[in-house]
Amino acid sequence: MAKDHPTGKSNLYQAILQLQTPEECYRFFQDVCSYAELSAMEQRYDIAEMLNRRCIYTEIMEKTGASSAIISRVSRVLGDPESELKRRLDQREPQP
């Protein structure tokens, strides 16, 4: 496996679990991510929330500025039965 390939075994994940407030999370991610990386993660999460609410692609594109390719990728993730993102969204939002 390539040296730079994520394994899930980094202490990064333990550090994230220690964060207690949204402000701490934001400051932490500002420290470890570039502006573009953090912006992309926020955009993808926003897209996931909208897809989970059954918004259509054109509405998501208008509200987020995301391409249909990014929306499609997030949609595929949410369609995976093992998706942790989907589990988290379902715990937060009541389904229609």
N, C-alpha and C positions, 0 to 999 in steps of 0.2 A: 504494500500500500504506500502511496506517495506520502512523503513527510508532511506535506501541508493539507492532507485530506482529514477532515474532521472525523473523530472516532467516538465522540461522546464520553471520552475518559479523561478529558482535561479538567483541571481544578476550576476552570471557568464556570462550570455548571454549579459547583458548590458555592462559588462566590455569588452567583445569581440568586441562589436559594436563600442567601442571607439578607438580601435586600428586602426592606419592609414597607416602603412607601413608593408611590409612583414617582415622586421627586427623586428619591434615591436611585430608582431604576433609570430614570432619564439621565441623571448625572453620570451614572456608571456607564451607560451605553454611549454617552457623549465621549467619555474617556477612551473607550475601547473600539469605537467604530468611527469611520469617516462620516462626514455629513451625508454623503451619497448613500452609504450603507444604512445609516439610521433612517434616512428618508425612505429608502426602498422598503425597509422592514415595516415602518409605519404604514406606508401605502398598501403593502400586501395584507397587513392585518385589517385595514379599513375595507379592502376589497373582500376579504374573507367574511367580515361582518355583514357586508351588503349581500354577498352571495347567500349567506346563511339565512338572510331575511327574504330571499328569493327575488332580489332586484335583478333587472335585466342588464345585459352587457352594455347597451348604449347608455343607460342611466349611470352605470358604474364608471364608464369612460368619461362621461361629462363631469361627474362629481370628483373623480380622483385624478384625471389626466392620464390614466394608465392605458397601455395598449391592449388590444384584444388578446395578444399572445401572453401577456402577464396575467390577465384575468383568467384565461384558459388554464394556465399553469396552477394558479391558486385553486381553481375549480377542480382540477385533477387531484390536488392534495386533499381537498375536502371530500372527494369521492372515495378516497382510500379508507377501508374499514378500520385501519390501524392509525388513522390520523389523530394525533394528539391535539392539533389545532382545532379540529372539528369537535372533539370532546370538550375542550375548553369553551368554545363558543356555545355549544348546547347547554352547558352548565350556567352560562351567563344569560342567555336569551330564551324567552319562551317561544316555542314554535307555533305558527298559525294553525 
